[in-house]
Amino acid sequence: MVDADGEIGDDFDLVNVLPELHLENQKYCEFSRVAILPEFQNEGILAKMFQRFYEKCEAMNIRCGFSVAPRPITIMHRRLAREQGYKYTR
């Protein structure tokens, strides 16, 4: 799950971590563990990726999404979500 350094392991399971959301009964998406080649690592590329991700979720009628990442990355995810008009909660 989450180790002492705050790193998220491969066994992280949103359904069990957030049982109050009853995720087993609804569609949801997760935008996490994104790997981008160094020559493409800039905020513009990530913003475009987020935009396409949101568009796809809307097309699939998915209303709940998650971003599981280290804290510095979640700060950027939060800002990008708000810039595109999405509610971001912790």
N, C-alpha and C positions, 0 to 999 in steps of 0.2 A: 504494500500500500504506500505509505509515505515514510521515508527513512528519517534518521536523526538530522540529516542535513536538509530536510525539506524536499528531497527528490522523490518524484512519483515513480513507483515501480510498475511493471507490466501487469500486476495483479489488481490494479486500481479498478473498482467496480462501482460506477455511479448509482446503480440500482440499490446496492447495499449501503452505500455511504449516505444516500439521501432518501431513506425509506418514506419519509413524509410526503414526497412528491409523487409516489406511486408510479414511477417510471416504467414499471413492468406492464402498465396498462395504457401507455401512450407512446406516440412517436417522439423521438428527440434526436438531436444531433450533437456531435462533439468535434470541435476544432482544436486539435492538440497534436503535439509532437510533429511539428512541421519541419522538414529539412529543406533548406534552400541552398543551392550552390553559392559559394562566396561571391562570384561575380554578379549574382542577382540579389544579394542581400542589401536591400534598401527598403525604406518604409513605403515607397510608392508601389513596389511589387506586392508587399504584404497587404496593403490597402486594397489593391485590385483582387487579390486572392480572397480577402474577406468579403468584398462586394459580390463576387461570383458565388461564394459559399452561401451568403444570405439569400441571394436570388434563387439558388437551387432549393434551399430550405423552404422559402415561400412558395415556390412552384409545387413542392411536395406537401404543402400544408403542415409543415413542422413549425410549431410555435414555441418550442423550448429547446435551447441549445446551451452547450457548455464549452468552456475553454479551460483545459487543465494544463497548467504550465508553471514554470518557476516564476516567482514574484515579479522580477523585472519585465518578463514577457507579458504577464497578465495586465500590468499597467498599460502597456501599449495596446493589448487586445481591448481593454476597457475603453480607451480613448477612441479607437477605430470603430467600435460598436456604437458609441454615442454619436460620433460624427455621421454615421449612416442611419441614425434615428432609432436605434434599438435601445431598449431598457437593459441596463447592466446591473446586476445585483451580486452580492457576495454571499 
